[in-house]
Amino acid sequence: MKTNTFSFLHYNRFSFGEQIVSQFVLFEYKYLFSIILFYFHKSDKAQDRFHTHAFNAISFKLFGRYTEYILNDDKSVHANIRSDVVKYFPRNSYHKIGNSTGCATILFSGIWKPTWKEYKD
């Protein structure tokens, strides 16, 4: 997803396959940091691709749950139901989200790098 360098109080809705995500950008200045509220809509499906991020981030789960699928270096997949309230997301880790009960998180990200990656079978 491509966004502006600076955003303030901006709403966006997108999907990766059948997983719909609502995003409300509270503040984003990619050269400093971002604060973004995410809502993963209820779905028994998973996003259709693994992805990294352009930033390191810390996420706080507000309510609900989802399953995070992590792609390992050997292309094996580890599934983990998110139970932690606080979670660190390193920028170079491939993951995707699925099986959401309707889950809200708030994400605090660091400085954006120019690229991120996606992996799709």
Buried (B, 14 or more C-beta within 10 A) or exposed (E): EEBEEEBEEBEEEEEBBEBBBBBBBBBBBBEEBBEBBBBBBEBEBBBBBBBBBBBBBEBEBEEBBBBBBBBEEEEEEEEEEBEEEEBEBEBEBBBBBBBBBEBBBBBBBBBBBEEBEEEEE
